[in-house]
């Protein structure tokens, strides 16, 4: 006993810290378990949104047609802003140095509940709303991730929630935050860094998909950037010895990073695309560029791998006699699930339910499922709501992750695509441009509005969600981004639109 006492005292601080953490976590379900009465008259929210389905379908189709890429979403942002202004919101634009970002606000005081909306398209995915490949503009962008539906549903939810607040004399502040350039531009990261979410008590988000579900999983953190190599041009046949090929440097770097794949943790991802490889094969390229993305659920691992990718660039430059520079484009955290909010949103989604396809929609879906590289899934999945699962690791990345580390955040998906559709595909663009997309969009709008109503009605739930976030952050957590103090890279999509 005497020999074990010193060790026991040495472990005491750890035990105290562990008990404190457990105590913090234990308080979450206690507060949530108070089970306040449901928010009043929320059926009016559902009926109001149902009555406006045709209008919001028109709005999302316009944005689908605009198909504007990150930080260039001028028409899309302006249209959503006009909807919110007409509904009585006060709108501020140019948020966090992003010309197409905005904050629309109604009310005052606590709680502050934010609904987030995106509206950027993807380059190279131009597609008509048909179940066969039909490009509208060669090389043009398309909404392969459904953000035209995303921004519209969030706007619709905010407007319906505002009307409910007025009708029921509900106090608090409601915000619809328009967040551009999610696809690689890290729009929300700059907003988080610049304090846009400092006073927000909870954030509600959704994303288009092929299933109706509340997202209780972790996304992948990432860092992305463009490596530009600078060499010396020369005639590739007459005087190649005088040249220093920037393209050689890119290719050498790519070889090194490909060998690196054997020596990084499981679950890691390294992607790249050569965005500039020169202009003519008989000219030694003096300029070349490669665009990299590194991912993993753990940001610490992402930073470590990114450092190795940078070292590969350094080695490639030395070996080819070139120089290089790096433009950091984006960096996002993994999403941090909040169980208190997940349960609130799951209840709302189960109340809203899914939808059944019409005969025409089913014919469209069946034909689309026969397209190349499509994974067919039973079409009746659109009518179902998936059970809540928490803690699974996902494969994608989103700047919602950064928001979720500073504000309790909840996110869902709705079946806006034919079941089995892969995101970032022409099939997603096609379904998102017809009635299947619109039906899923309205499921999301209704669910988010009901979730917001519950949070305004039950401040104890909001406090429980905040306590959970604080416990998961851990002691001493302070948000910081790998992007440092740089300004938003407003030109990161430059050259991607013909």
N, C-alpha and C positions, 0 to 999 in steps of 0.2 A: 504493500500500500504506500509506504513512504517513497519508494522509487517512482511510483506512477503519479504522484501528486504534481511534480513540476510539469509533466506533460499535460496533465489535466488543466492546470492554470494556463499553459501555453495555448491550449485549444479554446479557452474560454472566449476570447474575442471573436473567433470564427463562429462559435456556437451562438453568441449573442446576435451577430450579424445575420446568421441563418434564420434564427427565430424572428428577427425583425422583418426579414423578407417574407417568411411564411405568414407572419401576422398581417403584413400588407396585403398579400394575396388572399388571405382568409377573409379580409374585410370586404372584398369585392362581391362574392356571392351573397354575403349577409345583407348588404345594402340592396342588391338587385332582387333578393328574395322577398322584399317587402311587397312586391307585386301590386303596384298602384292600379287603380281603376283605369280601364282603357281610355284613351283620349276621346273626347266627345265629338259626335257628329262626323266621324271620318268617312262615313258612306258618301258624304257630299263631295269629298276629294275624288273618289272613284267615279262618281257620276259626272263631275265637272270635266275630268280628263277624258272620259268616254265621249262626252259631247264634243270635245275639241280634237278628236282623232283625225278627222279629215284635214283640219287646219295644220296640225303639226306634221302630218304626212307630207303636206305641200312644202313646209319649211325644210324638212330633212331632204326631200328630193331636190330642192334648190341647191343645198349644200353638197349633195352627192354630185350634182352637175358642175359645181364650182371646182371641186377636187383640188384644193389648194394645199401645197406642202408646207412643212413647218416654218413658222415665222413669216409666211407669205399669205396667211389666211384672211386677207383684208375683207373680202365680200362675206365670207362665212361668219367672221366675228361681228361684222356690222349688222348682219341680219339677226343674229341672236340678241345683240344689244338692242336693236329696234323693238323686238318682241318684249323684252324686259322693260324698256322705257315706257312702252304703250301700256304695260300692266302696272305702272306706278312705281317701279324701282328707280332708285338713284344710281346712276352708272358712272364709274370712274374708269378711264382707259389708260393704256400705256404703262401698265403695272410692271414693276421690277425691270424697267428698261426694255420691255417687250411690247412693241407697238400694237400687236393684236390681242394682248391680254387685257382682261377687264374684271372689275368687281361690281356686281349689281347688288344693292342693299335695300332692305326694308326693315323698319322697326328700330328699336333701341334697347339697350340694356342686355342683361344676361337671361338665358344662355345665348351664345353666338353659335348658330348652326350653319354650316356651309355645305352647299351642294356643288360638286365640281363637274365641269364639262370640258370636253376636248372637241376639236374640229379639224385636225390636220389630216391630209391624205398621204399616200405613199407614192413615191416615184415609180414609173414604169408599169403601173397596173391598170391602165385604161381599159375599160370593159363596159359593154352594154348590159342592160338588165335582161339578158337572155341565158338560157341554160347551155349554150354552146359558146365557144371562144369567139368573141366579136369585138375587136379593138375599135374604140371610138376615135382615138388619136394616137398614132404611132409614137411610142416612147412616152406617152403622156401619163399623168398620175391618175390614181383611182383610190377609192375608199376601201382598201383591202383589209382594214381593221375596224371599219364601221364607225368612225368617229363623227360622221355626219349624223348618225343616229344618237351617238353619245351626247353631243352638245345639245341636240334638240330635246331629247328626253329629260336632261337635267334642267333645261330652261322650262319645259312644261311642268315638271315637278315643282320647281320653285314658284311658278305663278299660281299653281293650284294650292300650294301650301300657304302662300301669302293670302289668298282669298279665304282659306279656312281660318287663318289667324285673325283676320278682320271680323269674320262672322262670329267667332267664338271669343273675341276679346282676349286673345292670347298674347302675352308679352314676351319680348325677347328680340333678338336680331337675326334675321334670315339673310344669308348671302348666297348668290349664285356666282361662282368664280370661274371665269372663262380662262382656260389654261392651254396655250398654244404649244406646238412643237413637242408633243409627247414622244413622237417617233424619232428618238435619237437626239433631240434638241434640248432635253432636260428642262423644259419650260418651268415646271413646278419647283425644280431645285433652286433656281434663282429667286423664286417667290418665297420659298422657305427661308433661304439665306437672308433675304432682305426684309423679313419680318411680317410678310403678308398674313401668316397664320398665327401670329403671336397671341392674339386674343380670342382665337377660335376655340370653342369647347368640344366640338365634334365635327367630323367631315364625313359626308355621304357620297359614295362614288358607285359607278357601275361600269360594265364594259360589254360590248356586243360579243356574242359567242354562239354556240350551237346547243346550249343547254340552259335551263332555268335553275340557277343555283346561287347560293351565297358563298363567297370565296373566303374560306378560312385557312388558306395555305400561305406559304412563303413564296414570293417571286425571287428572281435572281438579281443580286446587286451587279453593277457593271461600271466599267470605265471605257470610254471610246475616244478616239482621236485620229487625226490625219497626220501621217508622216510624209513630209515633203523633202525629197532629196535634190540637191543642186550639183550638177556636174559641168561638163564642157562639151559643146557640140563639135562634130567634125564629120567629114565625109566617111561613111561607114566602109567604103571600098578603097578609096584612094589614100586616105590618111587616118585609118582607125586608131593608130598609135597616139594621135594627138587628142583623142577624145577621152572623156571621163563619163561613163554612162550612168546617169541617174536611175535608169531602168534596171541596170545590173544591180545597183544597190538595193532597189526594191525587191528584186528576185532573191538576192542573197539573204536579205532580212526574212523573207517569207520561208526560205529553206530552214533557217535557224529556228524560227518560231514553230515550224512543223515538227522538227526534231524535239522541241521543247514539250510537245504534247505527252510524251512518255513520262515526263518528270513533274507533272502537276497533279494536285489532288483530284480524286474522283469527283465527278459532278461539275468540273470546270469546263468552260467553253472558250475557244478562241476563234473568232471569225475575221476574215479580211476580204477586201475587194480592191483591185487596182483601179483607181479612179482616173489616173493619167499615166499612160505608158509611153508617151511620145507621139509624134505625128506621122512619121514616115520611116520605113525600115532601113532606108539608105542614109539616114541621119542619126548619128549617135545622140540619144536624148540627153539634153542638158537639164531637163526638169521631169520629175516623175513623182507620183503620189500614191500612197496606199492607205486605206481607211480600215482601222482595226477596232474590234470590240472584244473585251474580255469580260467573262461572267462567272459568278459563283454565288451561292446563297450568302456566304460570309464575306463581307466587305474587306476584312483583313487579308483574306486569301486573294481577292481581286487585286488589291494594291500590290501584293507580293508578285503576282504573275505579271501585272502591268510593268513593274520595275524590270522584270526579265525581258519583256518585249522591247522596252526602251533600250536595254543593253544590246539586244539584237540589232537595233537600228544603229547604235554607236559602232558596233563591230562591222556592220555592213558598210558604213560610211568610211571607216578606216581602211577596210579591205579594197574598196573601189576608188579611193582617193577623192571621194565626194564629201559634201557637207549635208547636214539635214537640220530641220526644225520640226517641232510638234505643235499642232493646234488641238488642244483638248476640246472635244465637241460636247461630251456629256459624261455624267457619272451619277448613278442612282443607287440608293439603298434597296435592300430587300424589303418587301412589305412585312409589317408587324401586325399579326392578327389580334383583334381585340374581342375577346369572348363575350363580354357584356353586350357590345353592339351587334355582334354576329347573331346572337339569339333574338335580339329585337328585330333585326332585318329578316331573319328566317321566318319569324312569325308573320311578318308583313307579306313576304313573298308567298307563303302558303295560303294566305287569305286571298291574294290576287289570283294565284294559279297560273296555269299555262294556257295554250290555245290549240285548237284543232285546225288543221289545214283544210281549205276548201278543195274541191275537185281540181280546179285549175292550178292551185298551189302545189297540190300533190303531183300533178303531171309534170310541172316545172321541176320539182324536187327529184322525182324519179329519173328524169332525163339528166339532170345535173349530176346525180350520183353515178351515172355511167361514164362521166368524163374521166380523162386520164388522171392517174394518181389520186383518185378519190377513195376514201375509206367509207363505205356505206354503213349507215347506222339506222335502226328502225325509225321511221318518220314519226311515229306516235310519241317520240321523246319530247316533242315540243309541247305536249299536253301535260307533262309531268313536272313536278318540282323535286329536285334532288334532295336527299337528306343532308343535313349539315355535317361536314367533316372539318376537323381543325388540325392544323399542323403539318399537312402534306407539303412537299417541296415541288414547286412548279418549275417550268422551263423558260418562261418569258421574263422580261424586265419591264418595269414601269416607274416613272417618276412619282407615282402615288406612294411608292415606298418611302421616299423622303418625308412626305406629309405624315405618313403613319408613325414615324418615329418622334414627331413633335406634337401631334394632335391625335386623339383617339379617332380611328378611321375604320369605316366598314365599306366593303365593296361586294357587288353581286354581278352576275352575268345573266343575260336573257337570250333566248333562242331567236336571234335575228338572222341566223344562217341555216341552211339545210343541215340537218344532223350529219356529222362526219366531215364537215367543211374544215379545212385548215385555214387558220388566220393568215393574212398577208398573201392571199391567193386571188386569182381572177374570179373564182367561184364565190368568194366572200363578197367581192364587189357586185357581182350579178344579183345575188339574193338580197344584198343590202339596198339595191335599187328598185326592188318591187315589194309587194304587199307582205311577204314573209318578214322582211326587215322591219316594216312599220309595225306589225303586230308585236314583235318582240320588244321594240322600242317602247310601246305603250305599257307593257308589263313592267319594264324598268321604271318608267315615269311614275306609275301608280305605287310601286313598292317603295321607291325613294321618298315619295311624298308622305306615305303612311309612316315610314321610319322617322322622318323629320317631325311629324305630328306627335309621335310617341315621345320623342326626346324633348320637345318643347313642353309637353304635358307632365313629364316625370323628371324633374331636375336631379332627383336622387340617382337615377340611372346614368345620367351624364357624369355625375360625380364619381360613381362606381367605375365607369369607363376610364376616367382620368386617373383614378387610383391604380387601376390595372396597368395602364400605360407606364405610370411612374415606377411601379414595381418591376416591369419588364425592361425598362430602360436601365435599371441598376443604379447604384449610387455613383454620383459624380458624372453622370452622362451629360455631355454637351454636344449639340449637333455641330458638325462641320462637314464640308463637302470637299472632295478631291479637286473640284474646280476652283477652289480658292476664291480670289477676289476678281477673277476675270469677268468680263461682261458677257451677256448672252451672245452666242455665235450666230448672229442673225443671217449670215450668209452660208450656213453649213449645207444647205440644199442648193446652193448656187451651181448651175450647170446641170442639175438633174431634171429640169423641165425644158422640153424643146420649145 
